[in-house]
């Protein structure tokens, strides 16, 4: 599977007077997907004097391009007594215009005040996402971020914009930050050097750091002092770097949306699972390959003893991945195996019946029922159940099998 397309934005460090003009001009021309622009260009005192924005005070003047803009607020570490009020007004304006989020200034030395201001913004119903700018050049960056995050009760609206340190001379171990809600990685302009052909590239130590982040669903931002001078080349280089990464397996791609996320365990005993949930399970190719090998061994062992047709029962068959593997195991051994699929989800039963008619050629006995109390006259020589859950079979109560064991022939498996 090809590497997914990387989202790359621009953060101009020069003065920008009008966001709409920047989007239509430099951003589109240089191939950026989004931009980080200041919300206002006036000073804090002017905002407080008027209590609201005047059109000429704003860089982001309308909601027309809000889908591709993040608004950078003024400094959060200012000595101005009304800083919290001014930043709050900017955050409200960002929510009003529908910006993708607001970007804070870097966490300075006034960490408690920074956290208090952030908490007050996130507490509002209309709060936009807030990207806290964290600079790796600050040796206390993680400690500051962690304190702020705790003060905000680990709000899911709170995310990290991680600015890499261009001065480092070796690859930085990012494991600690990869466990944090980093959604944007910023590459300062000075990180890039020029190759023999005069095109911008990253030194090897920075290439390794950026490549490590490319396996995560994050965006990159390139800072630039002049959007018309080399920004497009840097963006093209970064896309090339992404395309040069090893192709990702189907299994890894299928688990992207579940990475680094605490999930509420499913309850298939109480709830009927959706088809999309079954599909996610079925992406785990190694698990089903191991199941098939286990069934090959079990069928071989039982066939050597019984010298008759073997009954193999799949309890909790779902959409039938284990049924397909059971039939394949039987074919590999050329064994006479009668496969029974038992399922209590009426919606999944439709899929099982369809597969039996089209894929399994009616070689499977599909039965609707609950494994805990369904009784069969013909007992199973082999009973197969799928383990479900992130760990310890936490999504399928093993005690469900207590009832199913009543349908297992004595001394079989």
N, C-alpha and C positions, 0 to 999 in steps of 0.2 A: 504494500500500500504506500503511495507517495506521501512524502512529508507534507503536512498541512500548511496552507499559506499563512505567512506571518503577517500580523498587523503591525505596521510601522508608522509612527507619527513624527511630527516635527515640533520643536520648541524654539522659536526664534528668540534670541537674547537681545536683538536690536529692538528699537521702538516700533511698535505696530499701532497704527492709528485706527484702523477699521478691520474688524475680524472678517466681515463678509468679503471685502476686497482681497484680504490675504488668502482666504479659502479659494476664491475664484481665480486668483493669480498664482502666487508662489506654491501653495499647497498642491493644487491640481497639476501645475506644470512640472513640479519636481517628483510627483508620484507618491506623495504621502497619503495615508488613509485618514488621518485625523491630526489635530494640532492642539497644543496647550498654549493658550493665550491669556494675558492678564484680563481680568474683568473690567477694571477701571484704570484710568491713566491720571486721574486727579489725585491730590494728596488727601490724607485722612481728615485734616481739619476742614477742608471744603465740604466733605460729605456731612460732617457733623453740623456745620453751619446751616446747611440746607435741609438736612434730614432725609434727603432722597437724592437720586441721581438725576442730573441733567443729561440730555443726549450727548453733548460734547464731552462729558466726563467719561463716557464709556468706550471701551474697545469693542466689546460684544454688545452690539446695539439692538439686536433682535433675536428671535428664535429661529430665523430662517435656516441657519446652519448648525443648530444645536446638536444634531445627530452626530456631528464629527468634531465637536469641540469640547475640551475640558477647560474650565475657567480657573486660572491661578489667582488666588487672593493676594492682597497686600500682606506685608510682614506680620507674623503672629508673635514676634519677639520684640515689638516696638516699645519704647518708653512712653509713647503717647497714651494719655489716661483713658482715651475712648477707643483704644484698639479693639477690644472685644466687641463693642457695639458696631464699629465699622466693618469688621470681618463678618459679623453676623448679618449685616445688611447685604453684603456681597453674596453670602451663602443663600440667603432668601431669594435674591435676584437670580442666582443660578438655578434654584429650584423652579422659579417662575418661568424662566426661558426654556426649561427642559434640557439643560446641558447634561452631558454624559456623567458629569461629576465635577467637584471642585478639588483643586490641588493646593495644599497648604504650603507655606514656606517651610524650610527645614526646622526640625525641632532644635531650639536653642537651649540656653541655660535655664530658662524659666519653665521648667517642665510641668510643675503643678498648675500654673496659670494656663499653659498650653492645653493640658488635659481638661481643665475646667471649661475652657472655651469650646473645645471639641465636643465635650459632653452636652453642652447647652445647644449646640447646633444639631447633633444627632437625635436629641430628645424630641425634636419637632416632627410632626407627621409628614410634612412636605420636604424633609431633609434629603438633599441629593447624596449620592455616594461621595465619600470624602477620601481622597488619596493623600496620605501623610508622606511628605517628602522625607526620605531617610537617606543621608549621605554616608557612604561607606568610608569617606575620609575622616569621619568622626569616630574615634576609637571607642566611644561609649554609645554608638548608634543603637545597638540592640537593647541595651539597658534603658535608654530613653524611650524607645518605641514600646517596650514591654510595659513600662510604667504608664504610659499614655493609654495603651490598649486596655490595661486593667481598670484604669479610671473610667473608661467608657464601657465597662461591662462586656467586653469582647463583642461589640456591636458588629453584625455582619455587613453593615454599611461602611465599616471602617476598613480601608485597604492600604497597602503599602506601594508607594512609588519609590523604587530603589535606584538611587543614583550611584553608579559605579565610580570607583576612584581611578582616574587616569594615571596617577603617579606610581601605582604599584608595579613592580618589576617581575612579579611571578603570578601564576594563576592563583586566584583566591578560592578557598574552599567555601562553597555556597550552601552546604548542607543545612546549616542552621537557618538560613534565610528561606530555603526551599520548603521549610516547615511552616513558614509564615504566609499570611494572605497577600503575597506579592502579585500584583496584577500588571504592573508596568515596570520595565527596567530602562533606565535612562543612560544613554551613552554620550558623555560630553564630547564636544568636537575635538578636543585635544587628544582623545584616545586614538584617533586615526593617524596613520602615517601614509606616505605615498610609496608605491612600488616603483620598479624601474620604468614602468610605462607612464608614471605620473598619476595613476589612479589611487584613490584612497583605499587603504586596507587596515585591518587591525593587526597589531603585533600578536605573536603566537600565544602569549600568556592571556591576552584579552580574548582571542579567538576561543580558547578553551573555556573561559568563563561564559561567554555569550552562547557557545554551543550547548553548554549544560542547561541553560535556561530555555533553549529552543524546544526542548522536549516537553515543556510545560505550556499550558494554554495562557500565555501572557502576551502583552504587546511590548514593543520596543519604541523608544523615543530617541531621536537624534537631536541634540542641542546644536544650534547654529548661530553664528554671529552675522551671517549674511546668507539668507535663504537662496539667493541666486548664485551663490558661489560654491559649487560642489555638493550641495545637499542631495541632489538627484543621484549623483554618483555614489554617495554613501548609502543611500536607500537601495540602489540596485546591487551594490556589493553585499549588503546585509541579506537581501533576498537570495542572492547567489549562495551565500554561506548557508542559509537554511536549506536550499535545494541540494546542497552537497552533503548533508547529513545522511546517515544510513536510513534506509527505508524502514518504516515502522511496521511491525507485524499487525495482523488483523486483531489479535488478542489484545495487544497493548492499546490499539485505537479504540476498541470497544469499551475499555475501562476508563477512558479519559475523564468522563463526566463524574466518575466516582472517586477520583484521586484526591487524597487529602481532605475528604469530606466525612464527617461523622454521620452515619446513616441510622435512621430508625429501622430496626430489624423488621423484615416482612413477617407476616403471620399467615402462611398458606393454610394452616389448619382452620383458622377462623375466616379468612378472606379468600375469595377466588382471585387468583393472580391474573394480571393482564397479559396479553400476547407479547407485548414489548418486554415485559419482565422475563418471560420464558426465553425470549430471543437473546436477552443479555446472558442468561445462564448458558445458553447453547454456544456462545462464543468461546467458552473455555475448552478449546480443543484438546489440550493435554489431559484434562480430567476425564473426558469421555474415551480417549485413547487408552488410558489406564483401566477404565471400567471394562473396555472390550478385552484387554489382555486378561483381566481377572476372570471374565466370563469364559474365555477360551480355556483357561486352566480348570475352572469349576466344571464345565461341560465335559472336558476330557476325563477328569477324575470320576464323575458320576457315571459317565458312559462305560468306563472300564469295569464298574461294579454291577450295573443294572442290566446291561445287554437288552435294553428296550427303549421305547420312546421316552424322552426326557421332557418333563414339564418345567418350564422356566416362567416365573411370574414377576412382572415389573409392577410394583405397587407405588402409586403416585407417579403415573407415567408422564404427566404434563403434556407436552406436544410431541413426545415420542422419541427423544434422542437416544435414550437407553434401549428402547425397543429396536431402533435401527441397528444399534451396536450389537444387541443380542442376536439378531438375524445374521449379521455379518460374522459374528463369532461362530455360529452354527455352520455357516457356509464354509468357513475356513477349515473346520474339522470334518465337514461332510457328515454331520451328525443329524439324527432325527430328533428335532426339538420342536415342541409345541409351545409357542410363546403366548402368554396371556398378559394383557395390559389393563390394569385397574386404575381408574381415575375418578375423583369425586367432583371435579370442576366441570359443570355442564358445558361451559364454553370451550374448554380444551377438548372435550369429547368430540366436538364437531371436527376439530383438526385431526384427532386420532382416526376417526372414521374415514375422513377424506384420504389420509395417508394410507390407510389400510386398503382402500379401493384402488388407489393410483400408484402408490410407491411400494407397498408390501404385498400386493397381489392377493389380498384377502388371506394371508397366511397367519394373521394374528387374530386372536380372540379378544376383542375390545369390550370391556365390561365397565359399566357405570356403578360406582359404589365407594364406600368409605372403608379403607383398609382395617379400621379398628373393629368393625363388626360384620364385615362381609364374609360369608361362609361359602366354601366351595366343596363339592363332593369329591372332585379330583384334586388331590393335594399336590403341592409344588415340590419338585426335587431341588430347585434353586430359586431363592427369593432375592430379588434385586430392588434396592431402594436408593434414591439419590440423596446424597448429603447436600444440605442447603444452608447457606450462611457464610458470613465472612470468616468465622472461626468457631471451632467447637460445635458445628452443626446447630448454631444458635437460632436458625430460622425454621427448623423442622424438629419437633419434639421427638427424640428417639423412642420415647415411650409409646408413640403411635404404632411402632412395630410390634408391641406386645400382642395386640389383637391380630396383626397379620401373621404372627408366628403360629397361630392356630391352624393356618392353611399350609404349613410346611410339613412335609412328610417326615416321619421319625428319622433322626440321625442323618438328615441331609443338610444342605447349606443355604 
